[in-house]
Amino acid sequence: MVEGMDMAGRTFKKGDVVRVKDTVECPDDEETSIGGRQGRVVEVEEDEDAGGDILVEIEWDSVTLKKAPAGYFERGGAEGLACFRMLISQDEVEPARARDFEGDVRRAQQAIATRYAFFGEDDQDRRIREVLEDMDPSDESKCQVAWDAYLRKVLTFPFEAQIWDYEDDGPLRQRDRVKVTGFSDLIDGSYGIIMDVRLERRKYAFPLAGLRPLDEESKIFQVIDDYSVWFANH
């Protein structure tokens, strides 16, 4: 580890509070300014590829994290903790006064990690994100309402499905083929969205997350699979 020094000759060390100078642009996006962001130094190192320039790794404080645009976390979500820190030249920062405590930083990080839990690179991640929009994934009741509203718009009935994920004792068994006829009036927080299904001439109520449409190439299959993945991980 080495020590960094700002333009006034001050030496930076781990734990110092610093502020990014107003004119500094994001290293990964020249159109985005990071001037004014603030945090604590967590590492100081020498950049051997840049003639020995001194770099400081900054962990953003809770105020910076709360003010950052959603797009910043959308781009960084797949990289996990990377969006909470940044490595920049020591010449681009200046000393500052702390405006929070480290406990505040951890709470802000946890809230962001929870809120953007489904940000990733594959198509299913993006579809789930679109359904939940800016909702807090930890608010299960609101997320269920969002899924219910979305599914009522896109599902068409009836369709054929298989009992796919079910372990309780009851009249329906794994692999039974049923006809899904619509949304049930029943509400159960433990099982999520409930559907009306028919097996021969009998009518039952069954959790949507435990159904697998027979047509795996259909839009209905994709939509229900997205919901089931969310439900299993919420």
C-alpha positions in Angstrom: 0.0 0.0 0.0 1.1 3.6 -0.7 -0.1 6.9 0.4 -1.8 9.4 -2.0 -1.3 13.2 -2.0 -3.7 15.9 -3.3 -2.5 19.0 -5.2 -2.0 20.9 -2.0 0.4 18.3 -0.7 -2.0 16.6 1.7 -1.4 12.9 2.1 -4.4 10.5 1.8 -4.7 7.3 3.7 -7.3 4.7 4.4 -10.3 6.1 6.2 -9.9 9.7 5.0 -13.1 11.4 3.8 -12.7 12.9 0.3 -14.8 14.7 -2.3 -14.5 14.3 -6.0 -13.6 17.7 -7.7 -16.3 19.3 -9.6 -14.8 18.9 -13.1 -14.2 15.1 -12.9 -15.9 12.8 -15.3 -16.8 9.2 -14.7 -13.9 6.9 -15.9 -16.3 4.6 -17.6 -18.7 7.2 -19.0 -17.2 10.6 -20.2 -20.7 12.0 -20.5 -21.4 11.5 -16.8 -20.0 13.9 -14.2 -19.1 12.5 -10.7 -18.0 15.8 -9.4 -19.2 16.5 -5.9 -19.6 12.8 -4.9 -18.1 12.0 -1.6 -16.8 9.0 0.3 -14.1 7.4 2.3 -10.7 6.1 1.1 -10.5 2.3 1.4 -7.3 1.8 -0.6 -4.4 3.7 -2.0 -2.3 2.2 -4.7 0.2 3.0 -7.4 -0.9 2.7 -11.1 2.2 1.1 -12.7 0.5 1.4 -16.2 0.2 5.2 -15.9 3.7 6.2 -14.9 3.3 5.7 -11.2 0.1 7.8 -10.8 -1.4 7.4 -7.3 -4.9 6.0 -7.3 -7.4 6.1 -4.4 -10.3 3.7 -4.1 -13.3 5.5 -2.7 -16.3 3.9 -1.1 -19.3 6.2 -1.6 -21.0 7.6 1.4 -24.7 7.2 2.0 -25.6 10.7 0.8 -23.9 10.0 -2.6 -25.6 6.6 -2.9 -29.0 8.0 -2.2 -28.5 10.8 -4.8 -27.1 8.6 -7.6 -29.5 8.2 -10.5 -31.1 4.8 -11.0 -29.2 4.2 -14.2 -26.0 4.1 -12.3 -27.1 1.0 -10.4 -28.8 -0.5 -13.5 -25.4 -0.5 -15.2 -23.5 -1.7 -12.1 -26.0 -4.1 -10.7 -24.5 -7.2 -12.4 -21.1 -6.3 -10.9 -22.4 -6.4 -7.3 -20.4 -4.2 -4.9 -18.5 -2.6 -7.7 -21.2 0.2 -7.9 -20.5 1.1 -4.3 -16.9 2.1 -5.0 -14.7 3.8 -7.6 -10.9 3.9 -8.3 -9.7 7.3 -9.5 -6.6 9.4 -9.6 -5.6 11.1 -6.3 -5.4 14.4 -8.2 -9.1 14.3 -8.7 -10.2 14.3 -5.1 -9.9 16.7 -2.2 -10.3 16.4 1.6 -13.9 16.7 2.9 -15.8 16.5 6.1 -17.8 13.4 6.9 -21.5 13.8 6.5 -22.6 10.3 7.7 -21.4 7.3 9.7 -20.1 4.0 8.3 -23.3 2.4 9.6 -25.3 4.7 7.4 -23.2 3.5 4.4 -23.9 -0.1 5.1 -27.6 0.5 5.5 -27.7 2.4 2.2 -25.8 -0.4 0.4 -28.1 -3.0 1.8 -31.2 -1.1 0.6 -29.7 -0.7 -2.9 -28.6 -4.3 -3.1 -32.2 -5.4 -2.1 -33.9 -3.0 -4.5 -31.8 -3.9 -7.5 -31.6 -7.6 -6.7 -32.9 -8.6 -10.2 -30.5 -6.4 -12.2 -28.5 -8.5 -14.4 -27.6 -9.3 -18.0 -30.0 -11.9 -19.2 -33.4 -11.4 -20.7 -35.4 -12.8 -17.8 -33.8 -10.4 -15.3 -34.8 -7.5 -17.5 -38.4 -8.7 -17.9 -38.8 -9.1 -14.1 -37.3 -5.6 -13.6 -39.8 -4.1 -16.1 -42.7 -5.7 -14.2 -41.5 -4.4 -10.8 -40.3 -1.0 -12.2 -39.0 1.1 -9.3 -40.5 -1.0 -6.5 -38.6 -2.1 -3.5 -38.3 -5.9 -3.9 -38.5 -6.3 -0.2 -42.1 -5.0 -0.2 -43.7 -8.3 -1.1 -47.3 -7.2 -1.0 -46.8 -4.4 -3.5 -44.7 -6.6 -5.8 -47.5 -9.2 -5.7 -50.0 -6.5 -6.7 -47.8 -5.4 -9.6 -47.5 -9.0 -10.8 -51.2 -9.6 -10.5 -52.0 -6.4 -12.5 -49.4 -7.4 -15.2 -50.5 -11.0 -15.5 -54.2 -10.0 -15.8 -53.2 -8.0 -18.9 -51.1 -10.6 -20.7 -52.6 -14.0 -19.8 -55.4 -15.4 -22.0 -57.6 -18.3 -21.0 -58.0 -21.2 -21.0 -54.7 -22.8 -21.4 -53.3 -26.2 -20.7 -50.7 -26.7 -17.9 -49.0 -29.3 -15.8 -48.8 -29.4 -12.0 -45.1 -28.9 -11.7 -44.0 -27.8 -8.3 -46.4 -29.2 -5.6 -45.6 -31.2 -2.5 -48.7 -30.8 -0.3 -51.2 -33.6 0.2 -54.3 -32.9 -1.9 -56.4 -34.1 -4.9 -53.9 -32.7 -7.4 -50.6 -34.6 -8.0 -47.3 -33.8 -9.7 -47.5 -34.0 -13.5 -51.3 -33.8 -13.5 -52.5 -32.0 -16.6 -55.1 -29.3 -15.9 -57.0 -26.6 -17.8 -56.3 -23.1 -16.3 -59.5 -21.1 -16.6 -58.8 -17.8 -14.9 -57.8 -16.0 -11.7 -59.2 -17.3 -8.4 -60.9 -15.1 -5.9 -58.8 -16.7 -3.2 -55.8 -14.8 -1.8 -53.0 -16.5 0.0 -49.8 -14.7 0.9 -47.9 -17.9 1.3 -48.6 -19.3 -2.1 -48.8 -16.1 -4.2 -51.3 -15.7 -7.0 -54.0 -18.4 -7.1 -55.6 -19.7 -10.3 -58.8 -21.6 -11.1 -58.0 -24.9 -12.7 -60.0 -27.9 -13.8 -59.1 -31.5 -13.8 -61.7 -33.4 -15.8 -65.0 -32.1 -14.3 -63.7 -30.9 -11.0 -62.6 -27.3 -10.2 -59.7 -26.4 -7.9 -57.7 -23.4 -6.8 -53.9 -23.8 -7.4 -50.8 -21.5 -7.1 -49.7 -20.0 -10.4 -46.0 -20.5 -9.4 -46.6 -24.3 -9.3 -48.0 -24.5 -12.9 -46.1 -25.2 -16.1 -47.8 -24.4 -19.4 -47.6 -27.3 -21.9 -46.6 -25.1 -24.8 -43.0 -24.2 -23.9 -42.7 -21.9 -27.0 -45.7 -19.7 -26.0 -45.7 -16.2 -24.5 -47.8 -17.6 -21.6 -45.0 -20.1 -20.7 -42.4 -17.3 -20.6 -44.6 -15.0 -18.5 -45.4 -17.6 -15.9 -41.8 -18.8 -15.8 -40.7 -15.2 -15.1 -43.3 -14.9 -12.3 -42.3 -18.4 -10.8 -38.6 -17.5 -10.8 -39.4 -14.2 -9.0 -41.7 -15.9 -6.5 -39.1 -18.6 -5.7 -36.5 -16.0 -4.9 -38.5 -13.1 -3.4 
